[in-house]
């Protein structure tokens, strides 16, 4: 499984827990009723932002490492 997905799931679960405990103005739950739409949408947004961001950063780092390693192994890139 992708590292970005795992980090995204962990952050989304933490944010959903904080929202559940804090529950401003009974936005996510009230006695006898859970507002699933708001609560799950919050978790999905945080998951998408964090998983996408971490995956993007790790992909760019990976491409940079591959690019740098190919430059150091290429004898024509030494300038002569």
N, C-alpha and C positions, 0 to 999 in steps of 0.2 A: 504494500500500500504506500502511496506517496506520502512523504513527510508533510507536505502542505495540507493534505487532507487530515492527517492525524492532529496537527497543530490547530487546524480550523475547527475540528470537532471538539477539541479540548477547550478552546476559547469560547466557542458557541455555547457549550454546556455550562461554562462558568458564568457567562453573561446571562443565560437563561435562569440560572440559579439565583444570581444577584437580583434580577428583575422579579423573580417569584418572591423573594424575601422582602425586597423593598416595596414592590407593588404600589406605585404612586397612584393615588385616587382610584384604587380598585381597578386598575387598567387591565391586569392579567388574570386576576381571580377575585371572586367574592364568595361569601358563604353559599355553598351549594351550586356554584357556577364557575366554570373555567372558560376564559375567552381564548380558545385555542388559536384562532386566526392571528391575533396580535402577538401572542407569545411565540408561536412557531415561526411567524414572519421575522420577528426579532432574531431568533436563533439562525434562521436561514441567511439573513443579511450578514450577520457577523461571520458565519461559516464561509460564505462566498467571498467576502472581502479578505479574510485572513488566509484562507486556503489559496485563493488566487494570487494574493500578494506574495506569500511564501514560495509558492510554486514558480512564480515569475522571477523572483530574486535568485532562487536556487538554479533555475534554468540559465539565467544570464551568467551567473558565476561559473557554471559548468561549461558553457560555451566559451567564456573567457579563458578558462584553464586549458581547454582543448586548443584554442587558437594560439595561446602562448606556448604550449608544448610543441605544436606543429611548427611554429616559427623558430624555436631553438634547435630543432632537428633538421631543418632545411638548410643545406650548405649554401644555397644561392642567396639566403637572406643575410649572410655575414658581410656582404659588401665587397666581395671580390675574390 
